[in-house]
Amino acid sequence: MSTKKLKEIQKFLGELEKDETQSKVLSYAGAWSDIDDAVMEDLTDNLIANRQKNQRRFDQ
């Protein structure tokens, strides 16, 4: 197979992979749109403390 054909195939496969990745990322769009305001506030206010608490589990 010629080098030119191999490059075309490689480019085509790269585009397929890019489209698949983009679809996966976009599938999360709006996932948090209906979250309760109190829950979101709790998550953001306690983010650092929650991460530190979870990190300790891995260190032990």
N, CA, C and O of each residue as an XYZ file, in Angstrom:
240
protein
N       0.854     -1.169      0.000
C       0.000      0.000      0.000
C       0.902      1.235      0.000
O       1.934      1.274      0.671
N       0.495      2.217     -0.753
C       1.326      3.415     -0.871
C       1.287      4.254      0.414
O       0.357      4.164      1.215
N       2.315      5.056      0.572
C       2.418      5.944      1.726
C       1.257      6.930      1.738
O       0.728      7.271      2.796
N       0.868      7.381      0.550
C      -0.240      8.332      0.446
C      -1.537      7.704      0.965
O      -2.276      8.342      1.714
N      -1.813      6.468      0.575
C      -3.028      5.776      1.029
C      -2.996      5.553      2.542
O      -4.009      5.728      3.219
N      -1.827      5.166      3.071
C      -1.701      4.964      4.510
C      -1.981      6.249      5.285
O      -2.627      6.225      6.332
N      -1.490      7.366      4.762
C      -1.742      8.654      5.417
C      -3.224      9.001      5.386
O      -3.760      9.531      6.359
N      -3.897      8.700      4.254
C      -5.334      8.952      4.155
C      -6.103      8.102      5.163
O      -7.030      8.587      5.813
N      -5.718      6.843      5.289
C      -6.376      5.946      6.243
C      -6.145      6.428      7.673
O      -7.067      6.438      8.488
N      -4.915      6.825      7.969
C      -4.593      7.317      9.305
C      -5.407      8.574      9.626
O      -5.905      8.721     10.743
N      -5.543      9.466      8.665
C      -6.323     10.690      8.859
C      -7.792     10.334      9.108
O      -8.426     10.896     10.000
N      -8.322      9.410      8.328
C      -9.713      8.984      8.474
C      -9.958      8.377      9.853
O     -10.952      8.695     10.505
N      -9.055      7.507     10.296
C      -9.199      6.885     11.609
C      -9.106      7.926     12.724
O      -9.823      7.838     13.721
N      -8.239      8.889     12.558
C      -8.113      9.967     13.541
C      -9.394     10.764     13.668
O      -9.783     11.152     14.770
N     -10.057     11.011     12.538
C     -11.322     11.741     12.556
C     -12.409     10.920     13.245
O     -13.235     11.473     13.972
N     -12.417      9.616     13.026
C     -13.386      8.745     13.699
C     -13.198      8.790     15.205
O     -14.170      8.891     15.953
N     -11.956      8.715     15.653
C     -11.660      8.752     17.085
C     -12.076     10.090     17.685
O     -12.615     10.136     18.791
N     -11.830     11.169     16.964
C     -12.180     12.502     17.449
C     -13.691     12.619     17.607
O     -14.165     13.137     18.618
N     -14.443     12.153     16.637
C     -15.900     12.215     16.704
C     -16.429     11.403     17.884
O     -17.358     11.835     18.566
N     -15.841     10.227     18.130
C     -16.274      9.367     19.232
C     -16.018     10.043     20.571
O     -16.876     10.018     21.453
N     -14.850     10.643     20.728
C     -14.496     11.331     21.970
C     -15.425     12.514     22.197
O     -15.890     12.735     23.316
N     -15.695     13.270     21.151
C     -16.566     14.434     21.275
C     -17.971     13.997     21.691
O     -18.611     14.672     22.497
N     -18.452     12.891     21.159
C     -19.779     12.385     21.525
C     -19.829     12.020     23.001
O     -20.814     12.307     23.681
N     -18.771     11.389     23.498
C     -18.728     11.008     24.911
C     -18.756     12.238     25.804
O     -19.462     12.264     26.812
N     -17.996     13.247     25.439
C     -17.945     14.468     26.237
C     -19.304     15.163     26.218
O     -19.793     15.604     27.258
N     -19.909     15.259     25.044
C     -21.190     15.940     24.929
C     -22.315     15.193     25.633
O     -23.337     15.793     25.965
N     -22.147     13.909     25.865
C     -23.192     13.157     26.549
C     -23.380     13.629     27.992
O     -24.418     13.368     28.599
N     -22.375     14.328     28.545
C     -22.475     14.855     29.904
C     -23.116     16.246     29.950
O     -23.417     16.759     31.028
N     -23.320     16.844     28.795
C     -23.882     18.198     28.744
C     -25.242     18.224     29.426
O     -26.125     17.429     29.105
N     -25.398     19.129     30.356
C     -26.663     19.279     31.059
C     -26.905     18.272     32.166
O     -27.988     18.245     32.751
N     -25.920     17.447     32.460
C     -26.113     16.400     33.470
C     -26.432     16.986     34.850
O     -27.124     16.355     35.650
N     -25.933     18.178     35.122
C     -26.155     18.786     36.432
C     -27.179     19.917     36.353
O     -27.310     20.692     37.301
N     -27.891     20.024     35.263
C     -28.794     21.160     35.086
C     -29.972     21.159     36.052
O     -30.504     22.223     36.371
N     -30.391     19.985     36.523
C     -31.547     19.936     37.415
C     -31.172     19.633     38.870
O     -32.014     19.196     39.655
N     -29.918     19.865     39.219
C     -29.476     19.594     40.589
C     -30.078     20.642     41.532
O     -30.185     21.818     41.185
N     -30.455     20.211     42.687
C     -31.043     21.084     43.710
C     -30.016     22.135     44.133
O     -28.838     21.821     44.305
N     -30.457     23.365     44.298
C     -29.542     24.457     44.680
C     -28.830     24.182     45.999
O     -27.645     24.486     46.136
N     -29.536     23.612     46.967
C     -28.932     23.319     48.267
C     -27.842     22.256     48.134
O     -26.805     22.342     48.791
N     -28.071     21.276     47.303
C     -27.071     20.219     47.087
C     -25.840     20.810     46.401
O     -24.709     20.513     46.785
N     -26.062     21.643     45.393
C     -24.944     22.261     44.682
C     -24.140     23.163     45.613
O     -22.910     23.172     45.561
N     -24.821     23.910     46.454
C     -24.138     24.781     47.409
C     -23.309     23.949     48.392
O     -22.174     24.304     48.707
N     -23.881     22.846     48.872
C     -23.162     21.954     49.788
C     -21.925     21.373     49.118
O     -20.855     21.310     49.723
N     -22.075     20.955     47.878
C     -20.930     20.385     47.156
C     -19.811     21.397     46.995
O     -18.643     21.073     47.208
N     -20.159     22.620     46.621
C     -19.125     23.626     46.386
C     -18.540     24.169     47.685
O     -17.337     24.417     47.769
N     -19.386     24.355     48.700
C     -18.887     24.876     49.977
C     -17.962     23.882     50.673
O     -16.996     24.283     51.323
N     -18.245     22.618     50.541
C     -17.475     21.587     51.240
C     -16.513     20.823     50.329
O     -16.021     19.756     50.695
N     -16.253     21.363     49.160
C     -15.424     20.665     48.182
C     -14.038     20.310     48.725
O     -13.605     19.162     48.620
N     -13.359     21.267     49.291
C     -11.993     21.034     49.770
C     -11.995     20.017     50.911
O     -11.169     19.104     50.935
N     -12.917     20.176     51.851
C     -12.987     19.248     52.988
C     -13.311     17.835     52.514
O     -12.727     16.868     53.003
N     -14.236     17.711     51.566
C     -14.591     16.386     51.045
C     -13.413     15.727     50.330
O     -13.186     14.525     50.475
N     -12.672     16.508     49.567
C     -11.501     15.951     48.864
C     -10.433     15.498     49.857
O      -9.823     14.444     49.681
N     -10.209     16.297     50.899
C      -9.213     15.919     51.900
C      -9.647     14.668     52.651
O      -8.820     13.806     52.946
N     -10.925     14.561     52.960
C     -11.443     13.389     53.660
C     -11.289     12.138     52.781
O     -10.893     11.082     53.276
N     -11.595     12.250     51.507
C     -11.474     11.120     50.586
C     -10.013     10.766     50.329
O      -9.696      9.593     50.128
N      -9.127     11.738     50.330
C      -7.701     11.482     50.099
C      -7.120     10.633     51.223
O      -6.282      9.764     50.980
N      -7.564     10.884     52.451
C      -7.041     10.126     53.584
C      -7.330      8.638     53.446
O      -6.531      7.809     53.883
N      -8.467      8.290     52.843
C      -8.790      6.866     52.664
C      -7.756      6.183     51.782
O      -7.423      5.019     52.008
N      -7.246      6.890     50.780
C      -6.269      6.285     49.884
C      -4.873      6.217     50.506
O      -4.077      5.344     50.160
N      -4.580      7.139     51.423
C      -3.262      7.165     52.041
C      -3.100      6.057     53.089
O      -1.979      5.639     53.378
N      -4.199      5.589     53.649
C      -4.108      4.616     54.741
C      -3.751      3.242     54.253
O      -3.637      2.313     55.052
